[in-house]
Structures are given as C-alpha cells and as structure tokens.
Amino acid sequence: MVWKTLARHVISRAAPAQAADAALAKTLRARLEAAGQKKLGRALAIRHVPAGSCNGCELELRATQNLIHDLTQYGLSFTPSPRHADILLITGVAGVNMREAVLQARAAMPDPAFVVALGDCAVDGGVFKGSPAVAGGAEAFLPVDLVIAGCAPTPTQIIQGLLALLEAHGEGVREVVG
C-alpha cells in the first residue's frame, strides 16, 4: 500500500523546468568564463568559511556543485586552503567567536581577493540580529565586495552573484543580489 502511494506521487509529480535552467546555465557559463578569464586569466578558487549558520546556505552552496548547476563548468571550484583562494565566501551570522577565523582566512589569501557574504545572516545577522553573540554580519569584520541576500539564496542566485562580482570588479561596484 505504501509503495503504491509513493510510486503514484513520484510519477504524478511534474518534472522541474530544466529547459529554462539549461538555457540560463549556458548564458551564465559564457559570461562567467569571459569575466573570470579577463580578470585573472585562470579559473577561480573559492574558500568557504561557515561562520555559524543553520546550514541552509551551505546546502544551497553545495547544490551549486551537483550535476544540474555544476559550478566547475563556469571555472569556479572550492579549495580547502585560503592560500589558494580568490574568493572568501562567508555564510552564517558571523558570530563574535568567528571573528579571528574569518580575519585569518582573509589575511592568508593572495591579492586580488574578493569577499562575499552569502545569505541574510552573513549580511546583517538575519533573524539573530541584535544578539550579543552576533557581530552583525560579515561586514563587521572586513569589507565585503558582494552581498548575495536571501534565506537561503538559490544555486542560480549564487552563480549569478559570483558572475556580477567578476563583471563589476573592474568598476569597483558593490553588488547586492537577491
């Protein structure tokens, strides 16, 4: 009985609109390759620092690595070491106890380096704003080049935000996506 119900639900569900996502992915890939190669002449490495979050943003960030979004096709990859990173991506409320870890990660990065605040909590503390344990977002620690707002931003929004960062970097514009 349970299997019949499960099978009926899975079969009757509408398939996600992947044609639009595929077209968007193709456009994003072309723009990101052009912007990334123009700025640094090579692929970009991202160092992710979770600074105290509910893991919602981390789940969406990891979804950028799945077969549908495949961040590596855009010339972006994650690195465990800030010494090899071009982008410092911060998620979470940026708690007071994470201040030193975030600053050390940024200090270890070679220039040019970008700092990205991903999610509402990293922007201003989100629903935890005003708590004594929350510094008030990543910008309380260091200057942020890009804010990708949302709770939690979708993988497409994350990729679009990184693209906007690369395209706007030459002009010194701070982008807010979401």
SEDOKE-664761 format. One record per residue (C-alpha): residue in three letters; x, y negated, z negated. Coordinates in steps of 0.05 Angstrom, whole numbers. Layout:
LOZA  residuo       x       y       z
LOZA      ALA       X       Y       Z
...
***
This chain:
LOZA  residuo       x       y       z
LOZA      MET       0       0       0
LOZA      VAL      55     -49     -19
LOZA      TRP      95     -32      44
LOZA      LYS      35     -46      89
LOZA      THR      24    -113      56
LOZA      LEU      97    -132      62
LOZA      ALA     101    -109     135
LOZA      ARG      38    -147     153
LOZA      HIS      65    -210     120
LOZA      VAL     132    -206     155
LOZA      ILE     101    -190     223
LOZA      SER      47    -243     218
LOZA      ARG      94    -299     198
LOZA      ALA     111    -350     252
LOZA      ALA     182    -350     276
LOZA      PRO     222    -412     259
LOZA      ALA     231    -464     313
LOZA      GLN     301    -445     335
LOZA      ALA     298    -474     405
LOZA      ALA     298    -545     377
LOZA      ASP     352    -527     327
LOZA      ALA     395    -497     382
LOZA      ALA     389    -560     425
LOZA      LEU     406    -603     365
LOZA      ALA     465    -559     347
LOZA      LYS     492    -565     418
LOZA      THR     487    -641     416
LOZA      LEU     518    -645     347
LOZA      ARG     575    -599     367
LOZA      ALA     594    -643     427
LOZA      ARG     590    -707     386
LOZA      LEU     628    -678     326
LOZA      GLU     683    -648     369
LOZA      ALA     693    -715     404
LOZA      ALA     692    -755     339
LOZA      GLY     736    -707     300
LOZA      GLN     788    -698     353
LOZA      LYS     790    -773     365
LOZA      LYS     801    -789     291
LOZA      LEU     851    -735     270
LOZA      GLY     868    -696     332
LOZA      ARG     851    -629     298
LOZA      ALA     798    -592     260
LOZA      LEU     775    -620     193
LOZA      ALA     780    -583     126
LOZA      ILE     730    -595      70
LOZA      ARG     745    -586      -4
LOZA      HIS     681    -577     -43
LOZA      VAL     680    -597    -116
LOZA      PRO     617    -576    -154
LOZA      ALA     612    -628    -209
LOZA      GLY     555    -599    -250
LOZA      SER     493    -584    -208
LOZA      CYS     433    -537    -205
LOZA      ASN     466    -504    -144
LOZA      GLY     411    -528     -96
LOZA      CYS     461    -569     -56
LOZA      GLU     511    -513     -58
LOZA      LEU     460    -465     -28
LOZA      GLU     446    -514      29
LOZA      LEU     521    -526      38
LOZA      ARG     534    -452      43
LOZA      ALA     477    -447      93
LOZA      THR     519    -491     139
LOZA      GLN     565    -430     145
LOZA      ASN     512    -380     166
LOZA      LEU     500    -356     237
LOZA      ILE     447    -408     252
LOZA      HIS     488    -470     234
LOZA      ASP     559    -443     236
LOZA      LEU     599    -503     213
LOZA      THR     663    -475     244
LOZA      GLN     635    -485     314
LOZA      TYR     640    -560     300
LOZA      GLY     713    -557     279
LOZA      LEU     697    -561     205
LOZA      SER     718    -510     153
LOZA      PHE     724    -503      78
LOZA      THR     791    -499      43
LOZA      PRO     805    -479     -29
LOZA      SER     861    -528     -36
LOZA      PRO     854    -604     -36
LOZA      ARG     925    -608      -7
LOZA      HIS     898    -583      59
LOZA      ALA     832    -622      57
LOZA      ASP     810    -681      98
LOZA      ILE     742    -688      64
LOZA      LEU     727    -684     -10
LOZA      LEU     654    -664     -17
LOZA      ILE     623    -674     -86
LOZA      THR     558    -642    -109
LOZA      GLY     524    -647    -176
LOZA      VAL     514    -700    -229
LOZA      ALA     587    -718    -234
LOZA      GLY     589    -706    -309
LOZA      VAL     638    -742    -353
LOZA      ASN     676    -678    -364
LOZA      MET     687    -670    -289
LOZA      ARG     719    -739    -280
LOZA      GLU     791    -714    -286
LOZA      ALA     779    -655    -239
LOZA      VAL     750    -700    -185
LOZA      LEU     805    -751    -191
LOZA      GLN     859    -697    -189
LOZA      ALA     828    -666    -127
LOZA      ARG     827    -734     -92
LOZA      ALA     898    -750    -113
LOZA      ALA     923    -685     -83
LOZA      MET     892    -699     -15
LOZA      PRO     934    -727      42
LOZA      ASP     911    -791      76
LOZA      PRO     867    -805     113
LOZA      ALA     816    -773      67
LOZA      PHE     741    -782      63
LOZA      VAL     698    -775       1
LOZA      VAL     626    -750      10
LOZA      ALA     572    -750     -44
LOZA      LEU     522    -695     -26
LOZA      GLY     453    -695     -58
LOZA      ASP     415    -742    -103
LOZA      CYS     453    -721    -165
LOZA      ALA     520    -737    -134
LOZA      VAL     493    -805    -111
LOZA      ASP     468    -832    -177
LOZA      GLY     457    -775    -226
LOZA      GLY     389    -756    -198
LOZA      VAL     339    -735    -250
LOZA      PHE     394    -735    -302
LOZA      LYS     409    -809    -293
LOZA      GLY     418    -844    -360
LOZA      SER     442    -782    -396
LOZA      PRO     505    -794    -438
LOZA      ALA     538    -734    -405
LOZA      VAL     527    -762    -335
LOZA      ALA     574    -814    -307
LOZA      GLY     522    -839    -257
LOZA      GLY     544    -806    -193
LOZA      ALA     610    -795    -156
LOZA      GLU     619    -869    -144
LOZA      ALA     630    -879    -218
LOZA      PHE     697    -842    -208
LOZA      LEU     721    -864    -140
LOZA      PRO     699    -899     -76
LOZA      VAL     651    -857     -33
LOZA      ASP     654    -861      43
LOZA      LEU     589    -824      56
LOZA      VAL     525    -811      17
LOZA      ILE     481    -754      40
LOZA      ALA     418    -763      -1
LOZA      GLY     365    -711     -13
LOZA      CYS     346    -658     -64
LOZA      ALA     374    -617     -32
LOZA      PRO     394    -641      38
LOZA      THR     384    -590      94
LOZA      PRO     443    -560     130
LOZA      THR     426    -601     192
LOZA      GLN     426    -665     150
LOZA      ILE     494    -646     121
LOZA      ILE     523    -634     191
LOZA      GLN     492    -699     217
LOZA      GLY     521    -736     157
LOZA      LEU     591    -710     169
LOZA      LEU     584    -730     242
LOZA      ALA     562    -800     222
LOZA      LEU     622    -805     176
LOZA      LEU     671    -788     231
LOZA      GLU     638    -834     282
LOZA      ALA     633    -893     234
LOZA      HIS     702    -886     202
LOZA      GLY     736    -930     253
LOZA      GLU     688    -987     237
LOZA      GLY     692    -977     161
LOZA      VAL     616    -969     155
LOZA      ARG     587    -933      95
LOZA      GLU     532    -888     119
LOZA      VAL     472    -866      80
LOZA      VAL     438    -804     110
LOZA      GLY     374    -773      86
***
